[in-house]
Amino acid sequence: MADLAAEIQDSLSRSGKGGMTAPFKNADGTEGAPGLAFTNETSTGWYRSAAGVIRMSILGAWKYMFTAAGLIVKGALGLQDPGGTNKTVTLAPPSGLAGDYTLTMPTALPAMPVEA
């Protein structure tokens, strides 16, 4: 019975009682079945696609990739100003040129509203 009591005390509460005392480890997952997903949308969430690469998949397709070099967004990048108007930033290489392009933001940005 002592081993049973120890295991019961070592379980993680589903109702939020107590905190974890060790790192929470996920399965790596895949684009269609992320390691950290949602009960009602199992193809949306975070997964590890390679060493040092974390991606976010939405409805089974990756949209955001985080690496040591930075962030890659697959698709449109929308920005919202404090007035609530959506703005779209599109980066495209000049005609006939290839390479990396950088979007430089001003050092002082206006305060953004926090959505509830």
Backbone hydrogen bonds, N-H to C=O, Kabsch-Sander energy under -0.5 kcal/mol:
donor,donor_aa,acceptor,acceptor_aa,energy
5,A,1,M,-2.4
6,A,2,A,-2.2
7,E,3,D,-1.9
8,I,4,L,-2.1
9,Q,5,A,-2.1
10,D,6,A,-1.1
11,S,8,I,-1.0
13,S,17,K,-0.5
16,G,13,S,-0.5
18,G,16,G,-0.5
25,K,23,P,-0.5
30,T,33,A,-1.6
35,G,28,D,-0.8
36,L,46,W,-2.2
37,A,35,G,-0.5
38,F,41,E,-1.0
38,F,44,T,-0.7
41,E,38,F,-1.0
44,T,41,E,-1.7
45,G,57,S,-2.3
46,W,36,L,-2.1
47,Y,55,R,-2.5
48,R,28,D,-2.2
49,S,47,Y,-0.7
49,S,53,V,-1.2
50,A,53,V,-1.0
53,V,50,A,-2.1
54,I,66,F,-2.3
55,R,47,Y,-3.1
56,M,64,Y,-2.6
57,S,45,G,-3.0
58,I,61,A,-2.9
60,G,43,S,-2.7
61,A,58,I,-1.2
63,K,56,M,-3.0
64,Y,56,M,-1.4
65,M,72,I,-2.4
66,F,54,I,-3.3
67,T,70,G,-2.8
70,G,67,T,-0.8
72,I,65,M,-2.6
74,K,63,K,-3.1
74,K,72,I,-0.5
75,G,73,V,-0.8
77,L,89,V,-0.7
78,G,76,A,-0.6
79,L,87,K,-3.4
81,D,85,T,-1.8
84,G,81,D,-2.5
87,K,79,L,-3.6
89,V,77,L,-2.0
90,T,88,T,-0.5
92,A,90,T,-0.5
97,L,94,P,-2.4
104,T,102,T,-0.7
105,M,103,L,-0.5
109,L,107,T,-0.6
115,E,113,P,-0.6
